């Protein structure tokens, strides 16, 4: 007998699933072993996040993570994955200088095995996103709380709570879609605003603390398993509670996202 035909997820299959009412289940991932576990459990998107600075390296922020480190972890995740879609963060300092330099850095992540790069920032990143898309690199934009700008934002605070802040996020989302991004991640925004922005777009939205109305959800793997140091953020649920294994916890997460049971009201702002 031949090997089963396991097709890797693409941006087209993710978009089609959302158009049919499905929800995207995403988790961060940094190594081949967990990539295999998450892949087998049905996670749709593996985000090789610069959050590895916090949960793998023990840094106090994502800012010290380098491009070479991201490339290393993308390669590890790609080796452990057969079906899931692989997205990679562009780390701090690798996309802010010029679209041309950003393309060179993004191309290295794609060559390592990423299928999409994620860039933090709103309208200020629209030109860069468009430059990448026009040259064959799919882009996920990241708005709301952008951890690489934590010092400028004055800490890890909910974004879009004021009238002006909400308007800016709505406008940023539309500008980024117009620039050609294939997906939008929203972090720590009020649930009502997350839903409003999702309904205004034709591309999938991924929420982390942005309400249940988003097209999908993402959590940091270590948070979801309840093994991150310190208290868990409000938008996190510990899926190891009541689970007999990591595999079961991940499957429970996927099911909760697909059924719209996570995030619940207590996980939103």
Secondary structure, 3 states (H helix, E strand, C coil): CCCCCCCCCCHHHHHHHHHCCCCEEEEECCCHHHHHHHHHCCCCEEEECCCHHHHCCCCCCCCCCCHHHHHHHHHHHHHCCCCCEEEEECCCCCCCCCHHHHHHHHHHHHHHCCCEEEEECCHHHHHHHHHHHCCCCCEEEEEECCHHHHHHHCCCCCECCCHHHHHHHHHHHHHHHHHCCCEEEEECECHHHHHHHHHHCCCEEEEECCCCCCCEEEECHHHHCCCCCCCCCCCCCCCCCCCCCHHHHHHHHHHHHHCCCCCCHHHCC
